[in-house]
């Protein structure tokens, strides 16, 4: 009777563990998902109890072939009170296995999907695994599982409960993937997601410690040695695991993390569950400490290397802790309490762990994959960001209503008139009041800003109307300006065309003047040649006079040669007379050139005046041409004067020669006079030679002046060409100005404000 009473108390303690799991998992997740996790703990517990009551017990403790049994008498617990208490105790164990999953996959699974996944775990997997190890534990039962037959040792469920729950959680985690943002960083980094209340998690761990006392001793006789050991070893292992995990994590991280110590206590409790009533006290301490330290390493490996996002580290606590506790049985339990020798027992323990983990992992993984492939497993990204409290349960905690209201206002779903219902006794009530007051001020400021905006819009409309009027006026002015400017451009084009025509005419006249200058240069060269001939004639006259002198001095020789001298003198006189006539023609030609040069200079000045600024260089040339014309005129007058003198002399010589011809017979009588005349003639000849030389130099100077005129005309020609090119450029510029004015008008029209 006492045993049954204790079993009933133990059932209450194990049921209370569900409260511990709820607090633990709710504290380890963000507040926006805490209600969802709490509801999953509540719901999976209810499903587990009912599933095991309806069908699970019949499969777990019914007779069969060692793999699965079935006993209809166990359906709905239709047995004695002792059996009913025992099955109720096992139903609570089933609930513990199921609730392990809820914390691991928190914050990403749909509520309905989680409940569906709980069914195969509680209806099939846990009952079958329990049958393998505990089928013969039912009072008065006849079943026996295959692991049980081999001597597999797991007193309170390190493998049956915790490895099963850990393997199921791992399978679902690998299918559903990590929470968004958890592993978005580089390979060696990750974003930590902290629970909203480590205090709640720590309180849940202590509740679990109390409940675990009933978990590990519920089927034992109160007051027995096994009962005492179960209680003490449970406390020893949990405490050792807590400290080992906390201190080890401190040596690696430099501070004490709340989750490390909480999970260290839990993993120590999980590890000792397989051997609590029979393990040595030192063994319990060792198993707890090893499990606590190893769980930290295993959790970091799973998270950092395998990128498994376990929200509450359920796999490293229940999966890893269950394996350690099951395999530690041969090491911490006396040999007389085991069915097999050490090595064989260790082999059976390994076989049991592998079988349970593999069966659970494959079955739950397949079920999760089927649901996930149809999109029925994971919540949407938007729901995950909002939180499953709101998305799955339409519920919010604390400041969540504030957050929701702010999100609605920020997204535009609500305006600034939205207000939060204020409950001064609710968490965040003072913040809600302050926010409402702030919204009042913002709304008032918005109304004021709206009124100011409307006033500014009215002013803007007035300004826009004025700007349109100004634009219309500007458009009219621009059109008038365009018309006037177009007229100016046309005049500019006309002037450019006239300048172009004038430059062409000037170029033509320049070419003609160049030809005249070339002809003048040629005539100057001819005059120089004739001057040379005159010089030669003068020299010849001097020689003749010298000869006449000699003849006069020698009268008898003069008489003999008088005829020849007279004849030759006549010829020379004729030649000189002819030369003077040619020189007269040259003088007339030079005078004509001088007149034309004057006309050319006059035309050049006129064209320079018409060309304006561009004709300055041409005006210089015209001035120089006028100077040359005046010099040529002066030189011509000098040559004419010299030629006149020469003509007189030649006429006198001819008369003398004719006198010689008629009075040759009187030569001897007037020899003395002839001698004097010869002397005079010599002087006159020297003067004539000097005059001819000066005339020659003046003719050469005139030729050089003509050459300069030719060179100046050569320089003027590019200027004339540039004038023509400038006129063309001026016409092009006029067209360009016309185009730019039209473009300006178009742009101005485009800038005019719309009606």
VOGU-3710 file (C-alpha; in Angstrom, 3 decimals, decimal comma):
1> xxxxxxxxxx> 0,000/0,000/0,000  2,815/2,421/0,889  4,450/1,727/-2,454  1,243/2,616/-4,277  0,889/5,814/-2,303  4,446/6,784/-3,175  3,810/5,940/-6,820  0,859/8,282/-6,760  3,030/11,010/-5,245  5,702/10,277/-7,825
11> xxxxxxxxxx> 3,075/10,663/-10,561  2,321/14,134/-9,188  6,022/14,977/-9,103  6,561/13,796/-12,711  3,468/15,705/-13,849  4,938/18,755/-12,118  8,032/18,336/-14,296  5,858/19,534/-17,156  5,661/22,887/-15,389  9,444/22,915/-15,177
21> xxxxxxxxxx> 9,788/22,175/-18,907  7,268/24,933/-19,684  9,142/27,509/-17,612  12,529/26,381/-18,929  11,576/26,540/-22,593  9,565/29,745/-22,250  12,551/31,428/-20,577  15,013/30,236/-23,234  13,035/31,683/-26,175  12,213/35,267/-27,086
31> xxxxxxxxxx> 9,136/36,748/-25,445  7,300/36,946/-28,763  7,353/33,116/-28,864  6,968/32,302/-25,174  3,192/31,799/-25,293  3,586/29,468/-28,270  6,166/27,321/-26,465  4,007/27,221/-23,350  0,986/26,091/-25,351  3,035/23,385/-27,063
41> xxxxxxxxxx> 4,153/22,047/-23,679  0,579/22,011/-22,499  -0,798/20,446/-25,677  1,861/17,746/-26,144  1,390/16,666/-22,547  -2,346/16,250/-23,109  -1,783/14,369/-26,391  0,825/12,101/-24,795  -1,427/11,138/-21,869  -4,404/10,414/-24,112
51> xxxxxxxxxx> -2,377/8,605/-26,799  -0,685/6,372/-24,279  -3,999/5,752/-22,488  -5,848/4,798/-25,669  -3,230/2,778/-27,551  0,334/3,266/-26,349  0,064/1,114/-23,211  -1,371/-1,807/-25,202  1,611/-1,690/-27,586  4,264/-1,102/-24,926
61> xxxxxxxxxx> 3,266/-3,802/-22,415  1,334/-6,270/-24,534  2,737/-9,682/-25,333  4,458/-10,033/-28,707  7,663/-11,013/-30,448  10,011/-8,662/-28,640  9,615/-5,776/-31,139  6,040/-4,672/-30,485  3,202/-6,116/-28,470  -0,493/-5,554/-28,194
71> xxxxxxxxxx> -2,909/-6,273/-25,348  -6,507/-5,131/-25,699  -7,011/-5,408/-21,961  -4,611/-2,502/-21,542  -6,579/-0,174/-23,781  -7,938/2,702/-21,721  -6,179/1,329/-18,574  -8,809/-1,312/-17,936  -6,882/-2,982/-15,175  -6,446/-2,946/-11,405
81> xxxxxxxxxx> -5,503/0,101/-9,407  -1,871/-0,982/-9,220  -1,736/-1,382/-13,012  -3,562/1,871/-13,549  -1,072/3,801/-11,393  1,829/2,144/-13,169  0,432/2,938/-16,628  -0,313/6,504/-15,532  3,312/6,821/-14,420  4,422/5,576/-17,853
91> xxxxxxxxxx> 2,029/7,959/-19,593  3,754/10,830/-17,790  7,112/9,463/-19,005  5,677/9,502/-22,533  4,707/13,145/-22,031  8,277/13,926/-20,963  9,690/12,375/-24,149  7,260/14,373/-26,265  7,871/17,724/-24,588  11,635/17,496/-25,200
101> xxxxxxxxxx> 10,934/18,182/-28,878  8,955/21,382/-28,312  11,896/23,297/-26,863  14,422/22,170/-29,472  12,337/23,255/-32,486  10,871/26,364/-30,837  10,160/29,611/-32,706  9,696/28,128/-36,186  7,129/25,256/-36,241  3,442/25,694/-36,877
111> xxxxxxxxxx> 1,347/24,760/-33,878  -0,831/22,275/-35,783  2,208/20,676/-37,380  3,849/20,186/-34,004  0,735/18,492/-32,646  0,632/16,178/-35,675  4,282/15,243/-35,146  3,531/14,460/-31,502  1,107/11,699/-32,541  3,602/9,238/-34,102
121> xxxxxxxxxx> 5,997/9,861/-31,219  3,420/9,066/-28,530  1,280/6,487/-30,383  4,042/4,434/-31,968  7,689/5,332/-31,309  7,714/5,665/-27,537  5,472/2,599/-26,964  7,647/0,429/-29,228  10,944/1,604/-27,699  9,440/1,122/-24,231
131> xxxxxxxxxx> 8,369/-2,407/-25,219  11,966/-3,243/-26,230  13,340/-2,336/-22,801  10,434/-2,477/-20,298  7,711/-4,812/-21,576  8,102/-7,109/-18,573  7,896/-4,314/-15,963  4,076/-4,223/-15,908  2,724/-5,873/-12,745  1,311/-9,220/-13,775
141> xxxxxxxxxx> 2,295/-8,693/-17,392  3,675/-11,411/-19,690  5,484/-9,341/-22,343  9,242/-9,175/-22,874  11,168/-6,927/-25,245  14,217/-7,981/-27,225  16,572/-5,554/-25,442  15,102/-6,602/-22,127  15,853/-10,196/-22,973  19,477/-9,314/-23,686
151> xxxxxxxxxx> 19,850/-7,739/-20,252  19,662/-4,103/-21,388  19,750/-1,874/-18,281  17,892/1,473/-18,201  16,144/1,909/-14,897  14,173/5,162/-15,388  14,657/5,980/-19,064  17,960/7,612/-19,994  17,486/5,939/-23,395  13,788/5,043/-23,485
161> xxxxxxxxxx> 12,695/8,579/-22,597  15,573/10,959/-23,202  17,477/9,427/-26,139  14,089/8,966/-27,814  13,164/12,617/-27,243  16,645/13,863/-28,278  16,750/11,760/-31,484  13,236/12,915/-32,455  14,236/16,563/-31,878  17,432/16,178/-33,954
171> xxxxxxxxxx> 15,532/14,620/-36,868  13,032/17,483/-36,998  15,773/20,111/-36,590  17,683/18,789/-39,590  14,533/18,904/-41,709  13,137/22,278/-40,654  16,474/24,139/-40,532  17,657/26,990/-38,304  15,787/30,124/-37,353  16,197/33,022/-39,757
181> xxxxxxxxxx> 19,243/35,103/-38,980  20,865/32,460/-36,789  23,698/31,519/-39,164  23,671/34,411/-41,648  27,229/35,424/-40,764  30,487/33,845/-41,913  31,391/30,213/-41,376  33,051/30,809/-38,015  30,441/33,199/-36,636  26,764/33,110/-35,789
191> xxxxxxxxxx> 24,202/35,425/-34,293  23,259/34,433/-30,761  19,549/34,458/-29,970  19,069/35,015/-26,260  16,073/33,930/-24,265  13,967/36,669/-22,760  14,061/35,343/-19,179  16,976/33,276/-17,810  15,282/33,657/-14,408  12,245/31,776/-15,663
201> xxxxxxxxxx> 14,533/29,119/-17,157  16,433/28,739/-13,870  13,176/28,369/-11,937  12,040/25,730/-14,405  15,285/23,792/-13,880  14,741/23,696/-10,119  11,158/22,503/-10,591  12,524/19,755/-12,858  15,052/18,778/-10,153  12,246/18,300/-7,651
211> xxxxxxxxxx> 10,140/16,384/-10,121  13,124/14,216/-11,083  13,214/12,835/-7,565  9,881/11,189/-8,276  10,951/10,343/-11,837  13,923/8,240/-10,648  12,277/6,631/-7,594  8,576/6,320/-8,350  8,533/2,525/-8,725  10,778/1,869/-5,700
221> xxxxxxxxxx> 9,689/0,944/-2,222  9,857/3,984/0,031  12,550/3,701/2,679  14,566/1,029/0,891  18,256/1,362/0,104  17,467/1,669/-3,603  14,950/4,414/-2,851  17,495/6,366/-0,803  20,184/5,931/-3,436  17,858/7,026/-6,192
231> xxxxxxxxxx> 17,067/10,255/-4,389  20,626/11,029/-3,321  22,268/10,074/-6,641  19,749/12,202/-8,508  20,723/15,256/-6,463  24,437/14,427/-6,680  24,470/14,008/-10,446  22,357/17,116/-11,084  24,538/19,278/-8,849  27,796/17,917/-10,312
241> xxxxxxxxxx> 26,580/18,487/-13,849  25,570/22,078/-13,014  28,944/23,038/-11,581  31,040/21,139/-14,142  29,259/22,772/-17,085  29,362/26,228/-15,471  33,053/26,158/-14,540  34,156/24,615/-17,823  32,243/27,204/-19,829  33,787/29,933/-17,682
251> xxxxxxxxxx> 37,315/28,776/-18,534  36,452/28,994/-22,242  34,270/32,108/-22,343  35,367/34,134/-19,339  31,927/34,454/-17,710  29,151/32,279/-16,294  26,361/31,779/-18,784  22,975/31,018/-17,282  22,053/28,482/-19,937  25,313/26,535/-19,386
261> xxxxxxxxxx> 24,610/25,954/-15,680  20,891/25,267/-16,189  21,565/22,725/-18,912  24,478/21,269/-16,925  22,078/20,419/-14,082  19,561/18,891/-16,486  22,122/16,766/-18,337  23,399/15,427/-14,999  19,827/14,416/-14,068  19,337/12,783/-17,484
271> xxxxxxxxxx> 22,596/10,821/-17,214  21,906/9,354/-13,776  18,364/8,301/-14,692  19,558/4,964/-16,128  21,289/3,860/-12,893  20,046/6,112/-10,056  19,008/3,388/-7,511  22,110/1,231/-8,055  25,050/3,502/-8,913  27,816/4,264/-6,497
281> xxxxxxxxxx> 27,666/7,768/-5,083  31,066/8,554/-6,601  29,840/7,090/-9,855  26,809/9,371/-9,766  29,068/12,386/-9,191  31,375/11,281/-12,012  28,567/10,610/-14,474  26,945/13,967/-13,681  30,201/15,915/-13,998  31,256/14,162/-17,219
291> xxxxxxxxxx> 27,846/14,660/-18,787  27,811/18,338/-17,790  31,237/19,040/-19,247  30,664/16,923/-22,360  27,318/18,543/-23,105  29,013/21,941/-23,452  31,497/20,550/-25,984  28,789/18,636/-27,841  26,473/21,662/-27,963  29,223/23,887/-29,385
301> xxxxxxxxxx> 30,093/21,249/-31,990  26,489/20,837/-33,080  25,971/24,577/-33,238  29,292/25,752/-34,638  30,272/22,893/-36,939  27,008/21,241/-37,913  24,929/24,483/-37,886  22,117/22,823/-35,922  19,922/25,471/-34,304  18,651/23,896/-31,083
311> xxxxxxxxxx> 16,748/26,648/-29,236  17,114/25,107/-25,719  20,016/22,673/-26,407  17,629/19,727/-25,973  19,722/17,398/-28,143  22,904/18,017/-26,141  21,021/17,689/-22,823  18,635/14,798/-23,444  20,218/13,049/-26,407  23,859/13,316/-25,369
321> xxxxxxxxxx> 23,071/12,976/-21,634  20,907/9,890/-22,261  23,677/8,196/-24,269  26,291/8,981/-21,585  24,063/7,725/-18,782  23,137/4,509/-20,619  26,708/3,659/-21,577  27,962/4,500/-18,059  25,839/1,744/-16,451  28,561/-0,977/-16,504
331> xxxxxxxxxx> 31,003/1,547/-14,983  28,925/2,853/-12,061  26,575/-0,039/-11,208  27,873/-3,023/-9,216  28,306/-6,157/-11,307  25,887/-8,164/-9,170  23,090/-5,807/-10,165  23,665/-6,476/-13,893  22,652/-9,459/-16,011  25,866/-9,707/-18,050
341> xxxxxxxxxx> 29,610/-9,418/-17,571  31,133/-5,967/-18,041  32,053/-6,111/-21,730  28,898/-7,942/-22,745  26,807/-5,526/-20,741  28,608/-2,592/-22,369  27,891/-4,102/-25,784  24,212/-4,552/-24,966  24,040/-0,948/-23,744  25,619/0,298/-26,974
351> xxxxxxxxxx> 23,237/-1,862/-29,024  20,244/-0,485/-27,161  21,315/3,136/-27,582  21,970/2,703/-31,316  18,689/0,873/-31,910  16,555/3,373/-30,028  18,246/6,419/-31,546  18,212/5,058/-35,104  14,576/3,926/-35,026  13,390/7,217/-33,575
361> xxxxxxxxxx> 15,544/9,364/-35,861  14,468/7,612/-39,066  10,785/7,465/-38,201  10,449/11,046/-37,003  12,698/12,325/-39,793  10,505/10,663/-42,418  7,318/12,082/-40,889  8,834/15,590/-40,681  10,103/15,369/-44,272  6,651/14,467/-45,584
371> xxxxxxxxxx> 5,117/17,465/-43,865  7,925/19,853/-44,777  7,861/18,873/-48,461  4,215/19,992/-48,539  4,948/23,283/-46,817  2,980/22,255/-43,730  5,779/22,275/-41,168  7,355/25,730/-40,880  5,765/29,122/-40,378  6,269/31,884/-42,922
381> xxxxxxxxxx> 9,141/34,312/-42,631  6,717/37,120/-41,816  5,129/35,091/-39,003  8,542/34,171/-37,657  9,498/37,824/-37,542  6,239/38,874/-35,884  6,469/36,056/-33,380  4,385/32,937/-32,976  2,469/34,378/-30,024  0,677/36,704/-32,397
391> xxxxxxxxxx> 0,825/34,568/-35,535  -0,396/31,323/-33,937  -2,391/32,483/-30,914  -3,236/36,139/-31,555  -1,785/36,914/-28,146  0,858/39,353/-26,936  2,848/39,865/-23,776  4,044/42,995/-22,010  5,146/45,598/-24,546  4,120/43,488/-27,540
401> xxxxxxxxxx> 0,959/45,570/-27,963  3,117/48,665/-28,038  5,334/47,085/-30,655  2,336/46,037/-32,738  0,826/49,506/-32,637  4,113/51,107/-33,615  4,539/48,614/-36,471  1,028/49,414/-37,740  1,721/53,137/-37,622  5,122/52,678/-39,266
411> xxxxxxxxxx> 3,741/50,472/-42,052  0,819/52,805/-42,736  -1,826/50,296/-41,627  -2,870/52,759/-38,883  -2,626/56,527/-38,618  -1,571/58,706/-35,730  -5,095/58,678/-34,317  -4,526/55,098/-33,149  -4,349/54,759/-29,360  -3,382/51,885/-27,064
421> xxxxxxxxxx> -5,812/50,656/-24,452  -4,162/51,568/-21,179  -4,321/49,295/-18,167  -2,192/50,934/-15,455  -1,857/47,602/-13,635  -0,545/45,768/-16,696  3,112/45,439/-17,588  4,007/48,293/-19,882  0,946/50,329/-18,841  3,047/53,377/-17,986
431> xxxxxxxxxx> 4,793/53,093/-21,339  1,395/52,881/-23,066  0,258/56,065/-21,309  3,451/57,843/-22,303  3,116/56,586/-25,875  -0,500/57,764/-26,095  0,559/61,182/-24,816  3,344/61,227/-27,348  0,907/60,286/-30,119  -1,372/63,121/-28,988
441> xxxxxxxxxx> 1,487/65,559/-29,375  2,541/64,060/-32,687  -1,038/64,167/-33,994  -1,379/67,796/-32,922  1,936/68,568/-34,563  0,767/66,725/-37,662  -2,446/68,784/-37,791  -0,430/71,955/-37,403  2,002/70,783/-40,048  -0,915/69,868/-42,322
451> xxxxxxxxxx> -2,418/73,355/-41,900  0,955/74,916/-42,574  1,325/72,639/-45,576  -2,067/73,709/-46,917  -1,101/77,359/-46,422  2,191/76,721/-48,159  0,326/74,953/-50,950  -1,937/77,979/-51,374  1,092/80,256/-51,442  2,766/77,878/-53,824
461> xxxxxxxxxx> -0,296/77,921/-56,094  -0,244/81,741/-56,050  3,454/81,759/-56,829  2,876/79,190/-59,544  0,180/81,375/-61,091  2,509/84,374/-60,967  5,285/82,319/-62,428  2,989/81,204/-65,249  2,121/84,845/-65,936  5,790/85,730/-65,897
471> xxxxxxxxxx> 6,482/82,770/-68,116  3,833/83,973/-70,588  5,342/87,463/-70,557  8,798/86,004/-70,939  7,551/83,832/-73,773  6,120/86,889/-75,562  9,331/88,824/-74,957  11,329/85,873/-76,169  9,262/85,608/-79,320  9,686/89,377/-79,946
481> xxxxxxxxxx> 13,379/89,055/-79,247  13,589/86,101/-81,585  11,872/88,033/-84,363  14,144/91,045/-83,901  17,190/88,911/-83,536  16,218/86,887/-86,599  16,065/90,168/-88,554  19,503/91,086/-87,259  20,774/87,646/-88,157  19,399/88,038/-91,683
491> xxxxxxxxxx> 21,118/91,423/-91,965  24,283/89,821/-90,647  23,961/87,096/-93,247  23,446/89,727/-95,975  26,468/91,702/-94,799  28,444/88,469/-94,681  27,437/87,663/-98,251  28,341/91,216/-99,382  31,665/90,941/-97,581  32,241/87,611/-99,255
501> xxxxxxxxxx> 31,442/89,108/-102,677  33,658/92,134/-101,925  36,484/89,859/-100,840  36,156/87,919/-104,073  36,232/91,184/-106,111  39,172/92,445/-104,096  40,926/89,164/-104,675  40,258/89,540/-108,413  41,534/93,130/-108,425  44,517/92,063/-106,389
511> xxxxxxxxxx> 45,291/89,444/-108,995  45,026/92,094/-111,748  47,213/94,495/-109,780  49,703/91,703/-109,344  49,795/91,233/-113,082  50,340/94,998/-113,617  53,064/95,021/-111,004  54,735/92,082/-112,716  54,555/93,987/-116,029  55,988/97,127/-114,357
521> xxxxxxxxxx> 58,759/95,027/-112,907  59,478/93,681/-116,364  59,518/97,188/-117,863  61,805/98,352/-115,069  64,186/95,567/-115,919  64,037/96,642/-119,610  64,696/100,267/-118,644  67,705/99,163/-116,620  68,998/97,277/-119,631  68,525/100,333/-121,829
531> xxxxxxxxxx> 70,304/102,467/-119,255  73,201/100,038/-119,465  73,192/100,479/-123,231  73,148/104,257/-122,804  76,060/103,991/-120,432  77,890/101,934/-122,994  77,002/104,570/-125,629  78,307/107,338/-123,434  81,512/105,428/-122,884  81,787/104,940/-126,620
541> xxxxxxxxxx> 81,192/108,679/-127,175  83,985/109,417/-124,727  86,291/107,125/-126,633  85,252/108,817/-129,915  85,903/112,253/-128,541  89,248/111,033/-127,317  89,935/109,860/-130,815  88,763/113,202/-132,240  91,151/114,941/-129,922  93,931/112,792/-131,090
551> xxxxxxxxxx> 92,907/113,611/-134,677  92,811/117,288/-133,960  96,196/117,129/-132,396  97,374/115,362/-135,443  95,817/117,403/-138,178  97,057/115,403/-140,925  95,697/112,270/-139,357  92,430/114,034/-138,550  91,965/114,977/-142,130  92,426/111,447/-143,249
561> xxxxxxxxxx> 90,138/110,008/-140,673  87,614/112,840/-140,544  85,240/111,176/-142,909  85,258/107,954/-140,991  84,868/109,740/-137,675  82,095/111,863/-139,027  80,318/108,836/-140,388  80,704/106,920/-137,165  79,623/109,918/-135,146  76,476/110,139/-137,224
571> xxxxxxxxxx> 75,718/106,532/-136,515  76,260/106,996/-132,813  74,126/110,082/-132,838  71,388/108,150/-134,571  71,651/105,426/-132,006  71,481/107,935/-129,204  68,498/109,585/-130,774  66,738/106,241/-131,033  67,600/105,439/-127,393  66,144/108,711/-126,254
581> xxxxxxxxxx> 62,928/107,928/-128,034  62,766/104,489/-126,290  63,460/106,134/-122,980  60,597/108,510/-123,682  58,283/105,567/-124,235  59,491/103,968/-120,987  58,848/107,188/-119,154  55,308/107,262/-120,552  54,837/103,650/-119,467  56,150/104,364/-115,960
591> xxxxxxxxxx> 53,815/107,324/-115,737  50,895/105,062/-116,705  51,997/102,526/-114,056  52,209/105,324/-111,514  48,669/106,425/-112,380  47,366/102,874/-112,084  49,258/102,428/-108,808  47,583/105,562/-107,499  44,210/104,189/-108,535  45,080/100,824/-106,923
601> xxxxxxxxxx> 46,078/102,573/-103,692  42,824/104,542/-103,796  40,772/101,346/-104,345  42,709/99,598/-101,552  41,897/102,428/-99,128  38,260/102,245/-100,115  38,131/98,467/-99,593  40,032/98,799/-96,309  37,446/101,313/-95,131  34,648/98,937/-96,110
611> xxxxxxxxxx> 36,349/95,943/-94,447  36,537/97,786/-91,163  38,611/96,074/-88,476  39,530/93,162/-90,775  40,947/95,611/-93,421  43,502/97,348/-91,238  46,352/95,340/-92,692  45,102/96,061/-96,181  44,997/99,809/-95,394  48,691/99,635/-94,496
621> xxxxxxxxxx> 49,406/97,969/-97,815  47,402/100,607/-99,704  49,401/103,360/-97,995  52,671/101,715/-98,957  51,469/101,284/-102,542  50,603/105,026/-102,650  54,102/105,897/-101,391  55,630/103,694/-104,037  53,447/105,384/-106,682  54,675/108,815/-105,584
631> xxxxxxxxxx> 58,320/107,608/-105,597  57,816/106,180/-109,063  56,342/109,495/-110,230  59,330/111,414/-108,816  61,773/108,970/-110,415  59,929/109,336/-113,714  60,208/113,107/-113,593  63,964/112,824/-112,902  64,430/110,398/-115,766  62,413/112,710/-118,049
641> xxxxxxxxxx> 64,594/115,660/-117,060  67,778/113,644/-117,667  66,481/112,321/-120,940  65,585/115,897/-121,973  69,123/117,002/-121,315  70,436/113,958/-123,119  68,179/114,738/-126,075  69,479/118,259/-126,269  73,030/116,988/-126,133  72,344/114,385/-128,756
651> xxxxxxxxxx> 70,681/117,038/-130,961  73,695/119,268/-130,558  76,003/116,355/-131,392  74,053/115,560/-134,506  74,225/119,179/-135,599  77,957/119,203/-134,979  78,411/115,976/-136,875  76,423/117,376/-139,733  78,595/120,520/-139,615  81,588/118,264/-139,707
661> xxxxxxxxxx> 80,129/116,544/-142,737  79,539/119,871/-144,570  82,638/121,621/-143,427  85,171/118,884/-143,283  87,303/120,932/-145,637  87,664/123,616/-143,040  88,745/121,248/-140,299  92,295/122,228/-140,556  91,379/125,858/-140,150  89,399/125,358/-137,073
671> xxxxxxxxxx> 91,564/122,651/-135,466  92,208/124,847/-132,555  88,483/125,466/-132,085  87,845/121,749/-132,485  90,391/120,943/-129,845  88,568/123,206/-127,468  85,274/121,763/-128,529  86,610/118,270/-127,945  87,642/119,222/-124,466  84,193/120,627/-123,835
681> xxxxxxxxxx> 82,694/117,551/-125,345  84,723/115,347/-123,018  83,377/117,215/-120,026  79,868/116,983/-121,413  80,388/113,265/-122,063  81,506/112,729/-118,469  78,450/114,637/-117,250  76,241/112,602/-119,571  77,788/109,374/-118,260  77,119/110,533/-114,694
691> xxxxxxxxxx> 73,528/111,419/-115,548  72,983/108,081/-117,232  74,449/106,261/-114,198  72,048/108,175/-111,892  69,164/107,415/-114,182  70,162/103,756/-114,139  70,247/103,754/-110,331  66,835/105,445/-110,193  65,440/102,869/-112,613  66,854/100,068/-110,444
701> xxxxxxxxxx> 65,311/101,709/-107,353  62,024/101,916/-109,214  62,343/98,198/-110,009  62,983/97,388/-106,393  59,966/99,469/-105,404  57,874/97,575/-107,912  59,242/94,327/-106,468  58,186/95,461/-103,014  54,793/96,285/-104,402  54,652/92,736/-105,792
711> xxxxxxxxxx> 55,703/91,328/-102,438  53,103/93,446/-100,665  50,466/92,198/-103,043  51,616/88,648/-102,232  51,141/89,464/-98,559  47,795/91,100/-99,212  46,489/88,018/-101,030  46,312/85,770/-97,861  44,674/88,696/-96,067  42,088/88,839/-98,805
721> xxxxxxxxxx> 41,657/85,069/-98,501  41,220/85,427/-94,744  38,646/88,124/-95,339  36,760/85,664/-97,545  37,088/82,899/-94,947  36,008/85,310/-92,224  32,949/86,217/-94,238  32,110/82,526/-94,543  32,664/82,021/-90,819  30,536/85,094/-90,156
731> xxxxxxxxxx> 27,707/83,592/-92,181  28,097/80,240/-90,351  28,115/82,086/-87,022  24,932/83,874/-87,995  23,263/80,543/-88,712  24,553/79,160/-85,409  23,204/82,166/-83,498  19,854/81,661/-85,189  19,846/77,978/-84,122  20,883/78,783/-80,544
741> xxxxxxxxxx> 18,128/81,390/-80,249  15,576/78,834/-81,405  16,955/76,284/-78,905  16,824/78,886/-76,152  13,220/79,589/-76,999  12,351/75,887/-76,905  14,058/75,397/-73,538  12,393/78,470/-72,151  9,049/77,140/-73,338  9,813/73,799/-71,653
751> xxxxx> 10,564/75,513/-68,329  7,260/77,338/-68,324  5,046/75,934/-65,499  2,136/73,753/-66,494  -1,405/75,011/-66,085
//
